[in-house]
Every structure is written in structure tokens, then in C-alpha cells.
Amino acid sequence: MHLNMTKQNYATVHLSSLRYIDAESPIARHPSISTQWREPAHAYGSTETFTLISVFPAGTAASIAGKSHGLPTAGSVIKIVDPISGRPVRHGVHGEIAVKGLTLMLGYIGIPLDESLDDAGFFRTGDGGYLDEEGRLFWEGRLNDIIKTGGANVSPLEIDQVIRACPGVKISQTVGVPDELLGEMVVACVVPHAEQMLTEELVRDFAKKKLASYKVPRRVLFFAEHELKTTGSAKIVTAELRRIASARIEAGP
């Protein structure tokens, strides 16, 4: 169900009939909605794995699942490798997610299998993440979306999860913009709800309460929703947004 949250009657419309609304989604903050339901999110998979390759069952306690994307499914193996050398890294070290399992694809059409998998039969996903000591997978997004700022790797997913909880924020997409000093500057691109008065200072102050200082966006830029280019699956094209954000910053206030 698509809800246009820019309509002028948003504040007065009655939405209590909606049942399965994620408690942490923006629409859950509507005054007529009361929900504790959580969309199953502790899972990871891709087209190449056919189905999920790590998961915690829906309803798993937060004390067990944490903010992870689950444990490997039966018959599946996940390792984290150095993106350049391909060598496995220790638990807790960030790198590229590589997977192997019964549901892994047989290969890409027209490409030899040994060009798609490593010598041990693992598929390198191009996604960044890490495994903790308990074997839980933490997915951090596409490697080319991870922001490298001041010598640290920052996941835009973590930042956006915080900013989307800020009252008045409808959409948040954080990107890394080239910076001479830091390598990349953390920049949050925000679409406010209609008639909401948001300022850069307000959003940054909200983020400071929950994020380490190096993860707090140094700039917050505001956009209309139609300015965000999306793919056919409604995902924001981050490369294009990064270019626009960079140009706006260079142009000055």
C-alpha cells in the first residue's frame, strides 16, 4: 500500500485500520497509528543466492539479533574478505561479504563459473560488512556506498536509520562527498514532510544524540522528493545524488 505523506490531510486522516506497520517506520509516528509490530529485517540475501543466506526468525528478541542480519542458513557459509587481496579477515574486521551454499547460483550466463567464484567456491557479493564473534552477519551496504572519512569507514545505513527517526524527516539518504581534508565528507540528503520546518542544525543536533562524532553529517542538504532519481525498484541512485550534493556544496550557501 502506497501512502502519499505529502497530502494536506496527513495530520487529520484516520489510519488506525492499518495493521502491519513497522514501529520504526515514519508512518508509525502518525497520531492515529499504534503499533509494536516489526518487519522482519534480520536477514541477508541476493539474486545470486536465490533466497536468504543469513537470517534470524521473525520475532527474535533484540537481545539476540541486535542490529545484525542474522546467522548463516543451513548449508551456507559466509566469510569476510579483504576487498583487494581476497584474503579472509578476522571477526569484527570490516570487508567484503563472500558467500557459499546450496542455493548459490550455478553461474552467470556466458561467464565461466571460475570467473564468478573464488578458488574455494565463494561468491564475492560486492557488499560490505563484518561477522562478529557469535557469527552474526552485519551488512553495511554496497562497498562503493560506504563512506571513507578521516580514516574511518562509515555506513550510510546506520546514519539514515537515525535521521529517519527525526521528527519532520520523510526521506534520508546519506552519501560521501569528496573532501580534500577528510577524503570524503558525510552529507545527509533529506526530504522533509510537507509543511515541516527543518533546519540543518536541527537535524545535526538530533543525530549527535545517537551517533559517534565522526558519523554525524557535516552537512545536511534538503531536497524535494522529485529531485531524487530512483531506479526501477524505487531505490535512490546514490551516484547521481552524490554528484548533485557535491555540486551544491561547491556552489556555496
JOVEN-V8678 format. One record per residue. N is the residue number from 1. RES is the residue in one letter. PHI is phi in radians with two decimals (NA if undefined). Layout:
# JOVEN-V8678
<<N RES PHI> <N RES PHI>>
This chain:
# JOVEN-V8678
<<1 M NA> <2 H -1.70> <3 L -1.98> <4 N -1.46> <5 M -1.48> <6 T -1.71> <7 K -1.10> <8 Q -1.19> <9 N -1.62> <10 Y -0.99> <11 A -1.25> <12 T -1.95> <13 V -1.16> <14 H -1.74> <15 L -2.08> <16 S -1.16> <17 S -1.31> <18 L -1.27> <19 R -1.80> <20 Y -1.73> <21 I -2.03> <22 D -1.07> <23 A -1.09> <24 E -1.79> <25 S -1.48> <26 P -0.98> <27 I -1.16> <28 A -1.16> <29 R -1.45> <30 H -1.09> <31 P -1.05> <32 S -1.64> <33 I -1.85> <34 S -2.24> <35 T -2.60> <36 Q -2.08> <37 W -1.23> <38 R -2.14> <39 E -1.14> <40 P -0.99> <41 A -2.33> <42 H -1.50> <43 A -2.72> <44 Y -2.55> <45 G -2.99> <46 S -2.69> <47 T -1.02> <48 E -1.19> <49 T -1.63> <50 F 1.17> <51 T -2.42> <52 L -1.14> <53 I -2.01> <54 S -2.57> <55 V -2.95> <56 F -2.00> <57 P -1.04> <58 A -0.97> <59 G 1.57> <60 T -1.08> <61 A -1.07> <62 A -1.06> <63 S -1.16> <64 I -1.71> <65 A -1.40> <66 G 0.99> <67 K -1.84> <68 S -1.39> <69 H -1.98> <70 G 1.70> <71 L -1.81> <72 P -0.97> <73 T -1.26> <74 A -0.99> <75 G 1.47> <76 S -1.85> <77 V -2.29> <78 I -2.18> <79 K -2.34> <80 I -1.93> <81 V -2.13> <82 D -1.16> <83 P -1.04> <84 I -1.60> <85 S -1.48> <86 G 1.44> <87 R -1.37> <88 P -1.09> <89 V -2.02> <90 R -1.27> <91 H -0.99> <92 G 1.58> <93 V -1.60> <94 H -1.37> <95 G -2.97> <96 E -1.74> <97 I -1.36> <98 A -2.13> <99 V -2.30> <100 K -2.63> <101 G 3.10> <102 L -1.13> <103 T -1.70> <104 L -1.11> <105 M -0.97> <106 L -1.43> <107 G 2.34> <108 Y -1.53> <109 I -1.09> <110 G 1.45> <111 I -2.12> <112 P -0.98> <113 L -1.04> <114 D -1.23> <115 E -1.63> <116 S -1.81> <117 L -2.07> <118 D -1.44> <119 D -1.10> <120 A -1.67> <121 G 1.49> <122 F -1.58> <123 F -1.67> <124 R -1.50> <125 T -1.42> <126 G 1.44> <127 D -1.71> <128 G -1.68> <129 G 3.01> <130 Y -2.75> <131 L -1.93> <132 D -1.59> <133 E -1.11> <134 E -1.57> <135 G 1.48> <136 R -1.34> <137 L -1.59> <138 F -2.10> <139 W -1.50> <140 E -2.07> <141 G 1.86> <142 R -1.13> <143 L -1.00> <144 N -1.36> <145 D -1.74> <146 I -1.15> <147 I -1.61> <148 K -1.81> <149 T -2.24> <150 G 0.99> <151 G 1.50> <152 A -2.01> <153 N -1.63> <154 V -2.13> <155 S -1.52> <156 P -1.11> <157 L -1.07> <158 E -1.13> <159 I -1.14> <160 D -1.16> <161 Q -1.08> <162 V -1.27> <163 I -1.15> <164 R -1.14> <165 A -1.49> <166 C -1.26> <167 P -0.96> <168 G 1.69> <169 V -1.59> <170 K -1.68> <171 I -2.35> <172 S -2.37> <173 Q -2.37> <174 T -1.62> <175 V -2.34> <176 G -1.78> <177 V -1.88> <178 P -0.90> <179 D -2.50> <180 E -1.10> <181 L -1.45> <182 L -1.64> <183 G 1.59> <184 E -2.43> <185 M -1.75> <186 V -1.35> <187 V -2.24> <188 A -1.67> <189 C -1.84> <190 V -2.11> <191 V -1.88> <192 P -1.36> <193 H -1.13> <194 A -0.98> <195 E 1.15> <196 Q -1.64> <197 M -1.70> <198 L -1.94> <199 T -2.18> <200 E -1.04> <201 E -1.12> <202 L -1.10> <203 V -1.17> <204 R -1.15> <205 D -1.10> <206 F -1.13> <207 A -1.16> <208 K -1.07> <209 K -1.26> <210 K -2.22> <211 L -2.08> <212 A -1.08> <213 S -0.99> <214 Y -1.30> <215 K -1.67> <216 V -1.21> <217 P -0.96> <218 R -1.35> <219 R -2.38> <220 V -2.15> <221 L -1.92> <222 F -1.87> <223 F -2.32> <224 A -1.47> <225 E -1.03> <226 H -1.21> <227 E -1.39> <228 L -1.58> <229 K -1.29> <230 T -2.16> <231 T -1.47> <232 G -1.13> <233 S -1.72> <234 A 1.23> <235 K -1.58> <236 I -1.20> <237 V -1.38> <238 T -1.19> <239 A -1.09> <240 E -1.21> <241 L -1.14> <242 R -1.06> <243 R -1.12> <244 I -1.15> <245 A -1.07> <246 S -1.08> <247 A -1.15> <248 R -1.17> <249 I -1.16> <250 E -1.13> <251 A -1.27> <252 G 1.55> <253 P -0.99>>
